[in-house]
Amino acid sequence: MNRISEKNLAGRPRPTPRVIQFGEGNFLRAFMDWKIDRMNERAGTDFGVVVVRPIDGGIPFSLNESDGAYTAITRGVDREGKPVSDIRQVACVRKEMSAASEWHDVLALARNSDFATVISNTTEAGITYVPDCELQDEPPVSFPAKVTRLLLERFHSCGGSGALGFQFLPCELIEKNGDTLEEIVLQHARDWKLPTEFVNWISTHSAFYNTLVDRIVPGYPRDEAKTFEAELGYEDPLMVTAELFHFLVIEKREDQPELLLPLGEYDNGTLITSNADGYKERKVAILNGAHTGFCPLALLSQTETVQSALEHPVGRAFLEGMLQEEIIPFLSLPKDELSAFSDEVLRRFSNPYIKHRWHDISLNGIAKFQTRNLPRFESYTAAKGKPPRYMALSLAAWLTFYTGAFKHAEELPARDADEVLERFGTLNTLQVTEGTDIMIRAFLSEEAFWGKSIVSDALVALILEALAFLQAEPFTLDRLADWTGAASS
């Protein structure tokens, strides 16, 4: 059986490359690329995507091996309870490149004025300031430094102060992702002592839009791939599955130009608004916070998928308790609206067609806890005068997972940057030499994890209790009832 290729696109036109996309992962392919592809077909627009792998590694298959084509499968149950499914051969991706091995070719994209939009999803850890990045690096290690070099290439090659800039649509789940990316880019420009004219040009000719993205994307359907391939008549190792729901919010302030990528006009799951704060907070705290809060507990209990966790009455009760007691009360939107969104999220988690594996969700889990859960964790602590018990158990479970202190750790290794894993290795050593209490204090004091120290005597005591609870006997979801019972007593 042949691999999917351009021949499987049923003669659909291949659009002109106009979008640079940093990130080849499942989410962007099942969300932004899927949206662009549908828009091209329905509205006759002409937006092709060039995918850039920002770092080495990642998915071990190249889109170039299939002419950029791949299969996106969306499935779910509608509000009437009827199953709905759609299979799309995505045609908008034209090429894949590697920033690590083809950096000069990536820079060449900036010299082509057809490219005016840049999309990215480099995870929460991607939009960070790395002061060691240098102008001459090929490529710079961080994503914002790569963006700075891309902008400098455009500035020098396309007319200086009169050059067309870029519109950036970062999809990373961090607060004010566009503003943060711009701030770090400008910092690199200052670090590298680049001309004032260039710095001013960035601010006046490029636009960095804050965004919110919302879609559950389990990725490759391991258990069903052969069945799908037999039906479709081709192999596709980059096949990706997603839920029906898809929601993109783009914050376009009055001082920002109209978007060149017209998803707001042609995609019914895209909203353009002047202020995305409420949508962002709601989604990150409830949907992503629920995922990240429950993930390590599912892994320690050997619960494979999100759906199976929701089908377990104690697992569902834990999630509901965490949302209703420790997250929703500390959000800004009206409580009834937040509760309705929470109920919808739990329905989405229960989608029988979505095999969303907790181990996939665990990627960069500590960075995710910082951005998704820690703000509500701290709000609860400030309001109640004590740490939140549900999320503290989650925090202890993340510590257990990263240090490999559970029986099936070899089957479920932590997935994170080498430096993060090295820090947890140091914590393991510290526990052996100094004791669990000292190890917990070091964990909670690690600014690389939390951006600051979050240590307190009360939290250390609760994490110590939680670790003993998790390790007292083989951990199962049923045992969560003991912890939640103590939470309500």
N, C-alpha and C positions, 0 to 999 in steps of 0.2 A: 504493500500500500504506500502510495506517494505522500509526501508531506504537503500540507496546504500551500498554495501559491497563488499568484495573480490569476491563474486559470480558473480558480474557484470563486472568482468575484462576479461571475455571470456578466462579464462585459462592462461592468460599472467603470466610469472614468476614474483615472487616478489624479487626484488634485495636485495643484502646484505647491511645492514646499514653501510654507510661509510661517510655520510655528516651530520654534526650538523647544524641545521638551527635555528637561533634566530629570531623568528617572525612567527606568524601563519596567518598573514593577507592576504587579497585578492591579493595584488601585488605579493608577493613571490610565492603564489600558482599558479597564472596565468602567471608567468614569469619564474623564475628560476626552480621551480619544473616541470612546463610544458616543459621547454627545456630539463631538465634532463630525463624526462619520454620519450620524443620523441627520444632522443639520445640512451637511453637504448634499445628501440624497434628497431630502424633503424640500429644501429651499433653493437648491442649485448653487450654493456657495462653493468656493474653491479654496479650501484650506487643507493643505497637506502638512504632515508633522514629520520632523526629523528628531528621532530619539537619541539623546546623548546619555550614555552610562556615566554618571559622575565619578564613580570609583570602580576599582577592580572588583571582581566577584559578582555576587548577585545571581540571577537566574542563569543557569548554565546552557542556555540556548539563545541564539541570535535571531532577531527579527529579519535580518538580511537573508537567512536561509529559507525564508518563505515569502520573499519579495515584500516584506512588511505586513503581510496578511496574517490574521489570526482570528479565532472564533470567540465571540463573547456570548455567553448564555445567561439570560435573565429569567428567573423563575420565582413564583410566589403564589400566594392565594389572595384573591381580591376581597373586597369588603363583603361580598355575598358568599364568601367561602369557596368560590370556584377556582380551580388551578389555572394559572396563566403562565405561559412560557414563550420565549422568543429566542431564536438563534440567529446571530448576525455575523457575517464574515466582514470584518472591519477592513476598510480599504484606504483609510486616510493616512496611515503611517507609511512613509516612503523609504525610510532608511534608518539604520541604527549606527551610531558611532561610539567610540570609546574615548572619553576624556584622557584616560591614562595613556593609551597607545597612539591616539590620533589627535593630539591636542592642537597641532597646527591646522588640521582640517576643521576642527571645531571652531577655531578662531576665524577661519575663512568664511564661516557662515555669517559672521558679523559684517563682512565686506559685501554681502549680498543684501541690497535694500528690500528685496521681497520679504525678508524675515523682519517682522516687527513685533511679534508677540512671543514671550517666553513663559512657558509653564514649568512648574517644578513640583516634585514631591520627594524630598531627600530625608524624610522622617523628621520628628521633632528635634533630633540632634543635628540636623543639617544646617539650619540657619543659626549659626553660632560664630562668634568672633574668635578667630585663631590668630593671635598676634604674630606668630612665627612665619606666617605666609609672606612670601617675598614677590616682588614684581617679576623677577626673572624665573620663577618656578614654572616648570613645564610638566604638568599643570600645578597651580596652587592646590594645596590639600583641601581647603574648605570650599563649599559651594559659593558663599558670598565673594570670596576672593576670585573664583572663576568668573563670576558675573562682572566684577570690576574689570578684569582683563578683557572680557567680551565687549564691554562698553568702551574701553580704551581703544580696542581695535576698530570699532565702528567710528569713533571720533576721529581717529587719525586717517582712516581710509575713505571716509564718505563726506569729507568737507568740513571737519572741525566743528566750530560753533553752529554751523548751519546744518549739520548732519541730522538725519532722522534718528530718533532714539528708539527705545524699546518700551513696550508695555508688559509689565511683569504680573503674572497671575500665580503666585505661590500657593500651593495646596497643603503645605505643612500645617499641622494642627498646633500652632503656637499663637499666643495672643498677638494681635496686630501683625500678622505675618508679613504683609507688604511693607509696613512702616519699619519693622525690624530689619528686613532685608536691606532697605534703602539706607538705614542708619549705619549698618555694618559696611556696606559698600562705600559710603562716604568716609567712614573711618579708615578703610584700607587706602582710599585715595589720598587721605591726609598722611597716613603712615608712609606711603611711598613717595610723598612729596610731589605728587602730580600737579600739573598746571592748574591755576585757579580757573582758567577758562573751561577746563574739562570738568572740574567739580561743579561749576555753575551750570554747565550744559547738562549734566546728569539731572539736576533739580528742575531744569526748565524744559528739557526735551524728552525725558523718560518719565514714566508713571509707574508707581508701585501700588497696586490695589490690594487692600485687605480682602481676604476671601474666607468663606466657610464652605467645607465640603461634607456631604453626608450621604454615604452609601455603604452598606455592608458588602464586602467583596471577599468571599472565602478563597478565591483563586482557583488553582488547577483542581478539577474534580477527580481526584485520584481513583476513587472507588467506581466511578462511572465512565472514565475516559474511554476505555475500550468499547463500551456500548455506544457512546456518542460517535466515535470514529467509525464504527461499523455502519452506523446509520448515515453518516455524512460522506463516507467513501474516501477519507483522507486521514492522515495522522496530523496531530497538532499538539506538540508539547507545550505550546504557549496558550492553549485554550484557557479561558478564564470564566468563572461563574460569579454572578452577582444577584442581589435581591432586586425586586421590581422598583422599590423606592429609590429615587435619586434626587438630590437637592443641592444646588450650588447657589451660594449667595456671594455677590460681588459688591463690595462697598465702593461706590464711585462718588467721591465728594465733589462739591461744586467747583473746586479749583482744579479738578482733574479732567482730562479730555475724554470724549466719547470713546467707548471701547471699539477697537478695530475688529475683534472677534465677536460677531453679533449673536452670541448664544442667548442673550436676553431677549432678542426679538423672535427667535425661531425654536427655542427649547423650552418646553413647558415646565421643566424642572430647574430653571435658572431664574433667579431674582436679582435685579439690580436695585440697590437701595443706598441712601446717603449715610446710613448708620447701621452696621451689622452687629453691634455689640450684643443685643438681646438674643439674637439667633445663635451667635457664636457661643455665648456663655451657656445657653440651654443645651445645645448639642454636645459640646465638649464635656460638660459636667455630667449630663445624664447618660447619653449613649456611650461615649468614650470612657467616662468615669466608671460606668457599670462594667464595661468590658475589663478595664484595667484593675478595678477593685476586686473582681471575682476571679480573674485569670489565674493567679498563683494557687488559689484554693482548689480550682478545678484541676490544675496540673498535679498537685500533691495528692489529690484523691483519685487520680487516673481517670478523670472524666474527660472524654476526648473532644466533644463538640459543645458549642453553645446551646444548641437545641436540647441535647440530653441533660444539660444542667438545668434548663428551664422546665423540663419534664419532671424533674425530681422535686417533690413538694418542699423539702427543706432547702434545697438550693434556691428555688424561686423565692421562698420566704426570706432568705438571707438577702437576696438582691433587692426585694421590695423594701425590707427594713432599712438597708443602707441608703436607698434612694429617698425614702420618705422621712427618715430621721436625721440623716447626716449630709444630704446633698440638696434636696429641694428647698428646705427652709432657708438656705443661704444663697439663693439665687434671686435676681432682681425682678423677673417677670411675675405676673399674678399667679398665685398658687394653683388655682384651678386649671390654668393654661399649662403650667408645668406638669401637673399630675396627669393631664390628658396626653401630653407628649410622652411622659414616662410610660403610660399604659400602651401607647403605640410602639414605643421602643421594645417593650417586653413581647408584644405580638410579633414584631420583626425578628426578635431573637428566636422565636418559636417556629419560624418558617421551616416547614418540613423539607424543603428543597435545598436549603442552605446548610452545607456541611462545613461550618466555620470552626476550624480546629483551634483549640486554646493554645497549642504550641506555636501556631502561626501568629496568633495575637501577641504572644510573649516577646516578640522581637523588640529590643530596646525598652523593656518594661520599666526600668527605673526612670528613664527620661520621661516616659509616658505618665508615670505616677506623679512626677513633679508638676507637669503641665496640666494634667487632667484632674487629679485628686487632691493635691496638696493645698490649693487655695481653699477648698471647702473644709479640708482637714483643719486648717488653721482658723477658719471662721468659726467652726464648731468649738474648737478649743477656747477661743477668745470669749464666745458667748456662754459656754457652759462651765468654764473653769476646769475642764478635764479633757483628755484626748477622746476622740470618737472611737468607740469600741469596735464597730464593724470594720472601719478602715484601718485601725491599728492591727487587727488580725490579718488583714490583707498585707500590710507593711511587713509584718513578721513572716508571712508566707513568701513574700518576694525575697526576703533575706534568706530564708530556708532554700528557696529555689536556686538563687544565684550562688550560694555556697555549696550546693549539692548535698545538703544534709537530709536526704530522703532516699528511700530504698531504690527507687527506679530512676535515679538521677542520670545514669548512663544512657537511658533510653530517651530522656528529655533534657538535653543539655541547654544551658542558658545561651541565648543568642543576642550578642551585643558586641560593641567595639572592644578590641583587644585591651585597651587601657581600662575600660570598665571591668572587664573580667579579671584583670590583674589586681585591681583594687579589692575585689571580693576575695581573691586569693590571699591578699594581705590580711583581710579580716579573718579568714580561716586560721591563718597562722597566729593571729592575735588571740583568738579564742583559746587555742591550745596553750599558749604561753602565759596569757594574762587572765583568762577567764571570760565567761559569757557576758557578764555585766560590762566589762571594759570593751569587748567587741561590739556590743549594742551601742555604747556611747560613741565609739568611733564611727559606726555606721550612720548614726543620726547626726554626727558632726561633719560628715563628708560633704564639703561644699561642691565638689564635682558632681554629686548626686542631686543635691537640693538647691544649689545656688547660694546656700548659707547653712548655718548650723540650725537644726530643729530639735536639738537635744533638750530634754527637761527631765527632772527626776520622775515625774508622773508618767511620762511617755516611756522612759527606760523600764520602769516597773511593769507597765502594761505590756510592752513588747516581750519582756522576760516571761510574764505569765502566758502570753500567746505562744511563744516558742515551746514552752513546756506542754501546752495544750496540743499543739500540732504534732509533737514528737512522742507523746505519752504512749500511743499505740498506733497501729495502722490507721491512717487518717482517711475517713470517708465523709461524703456529704451529710450523711445522717448525723454525724457528730457535731455539725454546725448548730444543731438545735440546742446543744448544751451551752454553746457560746452565746447565741442570740437570747437564750433564756436568761442567762446571767446579765445580758445587756438590758433587759427589760425589768429586772428585779430590783 
